[in-house]
Amino acid sequence: MEQALSLGVTDSAAIIHILQMPDPEQRKRYAITLAADLAQFERPQPVMDDYDLLLTSLSGKAVIQ
């Protein structure tokens, strides 16, 4: 309750969330596990060089819309 009051929280759902929040060490372990799980979805950024050519006119000036 002291933490909720210091944060200015009065909503009961927010107070329950604060009470059920894991300690910092548990959150750190969860973040590391989540990062490892999400690593399988990492992909390189697409190369946009050809697309950038579409944005320049024949005179070499950028087309602004």
PyMOL commands that set and color helices and strands:
alter all, ss='L'
color gray80, all
select helices_A, chain A and resi 2-7+12-20+24-41+49-54
alter helices_A, ss='H'
color red, helices_A
deselect
rebuild
show_as cartoon
